[in-house]
Amino acid sequence: MILSNREILAALEDGRLVIEPSPLGGTDAAALERVFDRTSINLRLGDVLRVPIDQPGIIWDPMSGSTIEALARMYDRGELRENGYVLPPRQFLLGMTAERVALPLAGDLPADVAARGCLAGRVEGKRSLARLGLLVHFTAPTIHAGFEGTIALEMMNLGPAPILLRPGMFICQLILEPVMGEPFGSGGQFFGQGDPSGRS
């Protein structure tokens, strides 16, 4: 079961979902319609990129060492400036949402709110960009309950023409789902991330 836009608004108001900067600050009805689809909330592209470094002959073994350390070595950090970044066909890069998202666990919420349970999310592409060939995630759409940080975007252009990525453009949508029961665990290695490499 996924939340409607009205339920997403309710979650923002009661603290089960936190988005900073807030998508609700001083927005009129037309602005809210740009931010919300019927069953999702749109998020914008931030200004931090990680562009792969050309490393011919190197094989990365995901089973040896820290993924965060490997990503920091495999990608150059860049800044997405106002004039944008041209993503050529068949190129892969990492980006981030402009918004910081938190999905607090029920135990971290006031008792009256905790009774409603916590939320998990999925980040998905926007249809208008998908039709140009832009992917925003590779098999990893899940935002677990308890997550806090910016959302990493694994972007690739599978279309026939270069795509201009600009900071602040609506790049993806966050779909929210109720979680049954209280999960356990630390939140994973990317908890609190503020960089596409997973660093805070």
C-alpha positions as CSV (number, residue, x, y, z in Angstrom):
1,M,0.0,0.0,0.0
2,I,1.4,3.4,-0.9
3,L,0.5,6.8,0.5
4,S,-1.7,9.3,-1.4
5,N,-0.5,12.9,-1.6
6,R,-2.9,13.8,1.2
7,E,-1.4,11.1,3.4
8,I,2.1,12.4,2.5
9,L,1.1,15.9,3.6
10,A,-0.2,14.4,6.8
11,A,3.1,12.6,7.4
12,L,5.0,15.8,6.8
13,E,2.8,17.6,9.3
14,D,3.1,15.0,12.1
15,G,6.8,14.3,11.6
16,R,6.7,10.7,10.2
17,L,8.4,12.3,7.1
18,V,10.8,15.1,7.3
19,I,12.1,16.9,4.2
20,E,14.5,19.9,4.4
21,P,14.1,22.4,2.9
22,S,10.4,21.9,3.4
23,P,8.4,21.6,0.2
24,L,5.5,23.3,2.0
25,G,7.1,26.7,2.9
26,G,5.0,29.5,1.5
27,T,3.7,27.5,-1.5
28,D,0.4,28.2,-3.2
29,A,-1.9,25.5,-4.7
30,A,-0.1,25.6,-8.1
31,A,3.3,25.2,-6.5
32,L,2.0,22.3,-4.4
33,E,0.8,20.6,-7.6
34,R,4.3,20.8,-9.0
35,V,5.7,19.2,-5.9
36,F,3.1,16.5,-5.4
37,D,1.8,13.9,-7.7
38,R,-1.2,11.9,-6.6
39,T,0.9,9.2,-4.9
40,S,4.4,10.7,-4.6
41,I,6.4,13.8,-3.8
42,N,8.9,15.2,-6.3
43,L,12.5,15.9,-5.3
44,R,15.0,18.1,-6.9
45,L,18.6,17.5,-8.1
46,G,21.3,18.9,-5.7
47,D,24.5,20.5,-6.7
48,V,26.9,17.6,-5.9
49,L,28.0,15.1,-8.5
50,R,30.4,12.2,-8.5
51,V,31.8,11.6,-12.0
52,P,33.6,8.2,-12.7
53,I,37.3,8.4,-13.1
54,D,38.7,6.5,-16.2
55,Q,40.6,3.6,-14.7
56,P,41.3,1.1,-17.4
57,G,42.4,-2.3,-16.3
58,I,41.2,-1.9,-12.7
59,I,38.7,-4.3,-11.2
60,W,36.8,-3.4,-8.1
61,D,35.9,-6.2,-5.8
62,P,32.8,-5.2,-3.7
63,M,33.5,-7.9,-1.2
64,S,36.9,-6.4,-0.2
65,G,36.8,-3.3,2.0
66,S,34.4,-0.4,2.3
67,T,32.1,0.6,-0.5
68,I,32.2,4.2,0.7
69,E,36.0,4.3,0.5
70,A,36.0,2.6,-3.0
71,L,33.4,5.1,-4.3
72,A,35.5,8.0,-3.1
73,R,38.5,6.7,-5.1
74,M,36.4,5.7,-8.2
75,Y,34.7,9.1,-8.7
76,D,35.8,12.7,-8.8
77,R,33.6,15.1,-6.8
78,G,32.1,17.9,-8.8
79,E,29.7,20.7,-8.4
80,L,26.6,21.1,-10.6
81,R,26.6,24.7,-11.5
82,E,23.7,26.8,-12.8
83,N,24.6,26.3,-16.4
84,G,24.2,22.5,-15.8
85,Y,26.0,19.3,-16.7
86,V,25.6,17.6,-20.0
87,L,25.2,13.9,-19.5
88,P,26.1,12.1,-22.8
89,P,24.5,8.9,-23.9
90,R,25.8,5.8,-22.1
91,Q,27.5,7.8,-19.3
92,F,26.9,7.0,-15.7
93,L,27.3,9.3,-12.7
94,L,26.2,9.8,-9.2
95,G,24.1,12.7,-7.9
96,M,22.1,13.7,-4.9
97,T,18.8,15.1,-4.1
98,A,18.8,18.8,-3.0
99,E,16.5,17.8,-0.1
100,R,17.5,16.0,3.0
101,V,15.0,13.3,3.9
102,A,14.3,11.6,7.2
103,L,12.0,8.7,7.9
104,P,12.0,8.4,11.7
105,L,11.4,5.1,13.4
106,A,8.2,4.9,15.5
107,G,10.3,4.8,18.7
108,D,11.7,8.2,17.8
109,L,8.3,9.8,17.4
110,P,5.8,11.1,20.0
111,A,3.5,8.4,21.3
112,D,0.4,9.7,19.5
113,V,2.2,9.8,16.2
114,A,4.1,6.5,16.8
115,A,0.8,4.7,16.9
116,R,0.5,5.4,13.2
117,G,3.8,3.5,12.5
118,C,6.8,4.5,10.6
119,L,7.4,4.9,6.8
120,A,9.7,3.6,4.2
121,G,10.1,5.0,0.7
122,R,11.1,4.3,-2.9
123,V,12.8,6.7,-5.2
124,E,11.7,6.4,-8.8
125,G,12.3,8.3,-12.0
126,K,10.0,10.9,-13.5
127,R,8.2,9.7,-16.6
128,S,9.0,12.9,-18.6
129,L,12.8,12.3,-18.0
130,A,12.5,8.5,-18.4
131,R,11.2,9.0,-21.9
132,L,14.4,10.9,-22.7
133,G,16.3,7.9,-21.5
134,L,17.4,9.1,-18.1
135,L,17.6,6.5,-15.3
136,V,17.9,7.8,-11.7
137,H,18.5,4.5,-9.9
138,F,19.8,1.0,-10.6
139,T,18.0,-1.7,-8.7
140,A,18.3,0.3,-5.5
141,P,15.1,2.4,-5.0
142,T,14.5,1.5,-1.4
143,I,14.8,4.2,1.3
144,H,14.6,2.2,4.6
145,A,12.6,3.2,7.7
146,G,15.0,5.2,10.0
147,F,17.0,6.6,7.0
148,E,18.2,10.2,7.3
149,G,20.3,12.0,4.7
150,T,20.2,13.1,1.1
151,I,19.2,10.5,-1.4
152,A,21.9,9.2,-3.8
153,L,20.9,9.0,-7.5
154,E,22.6,6.5,-9.7
155,M,22.0,8.2,-13.1
156,M,22.6,7.1,-16.6
157,N,21.6,8.4,-20.0
158,L,20.2,5.5,-22.1
159,G,18.7,7.8,-24.7
160,P,20.0,8.9,-28.1
161,A,20.9,12.5,-27.2
162,P,22.8,14.3,-24.4
163,I,20.6,15.4,-21.5
164,L,21.3,18.7,-19.7
165,L,21.1,18.3,-15.9
166,R,20.5,21.4,-13.9
167,P,20.6,22.0,-10.1
168,G,17.1,22.4,-8.7
169,M,15.3,20.5,-11.5
170,F,12.7,18.0,-10.4
171,I,14.7,14.8,-10.9
172,C,12.8,12.0,-9.1
173,Q,9.8,11.1,-7.1
174,L,9.6,9.7,-3.6
175,I,6.9,7.1,-3.0
176,L,6.0,6.3,0.6
177,E,4.7,3.1,2.2
178,P,3.7,2.2,5.8
179,V,6.0,-0.3,7.6
180,M,4.4,-3.1,9.6
181,G,6.1,-3.4,13.0
182,E,9.2,-1.7,14.3
183,P,12.4,-2.6,12.4
184,F,15.8,-3.3,14.1
185,G,19.3,-2.5,13.0
186,S,21.7,0.4,12.6
187,G,20.3,2.0,9.5
188,G,23.1,0.9,7.1
189,Q,26.3,2.3,5.8
190,F,24.7,5.2,4.0
191,F,22.8,6.6,7.0
192,G,23.4,10.4,7.3
193,Q,25.0,10.6,3.8
194,G,25.5,14.1,2.3
195,D,27.6,13.0,-0.7
196,P,27.0,10.5,-3.5
197,S,29.9,8.4,-2.2
198,G,28.0,7.8,1.0
199,R,30.0,10.1,3.2
200,S,28.2,12.4,5.5
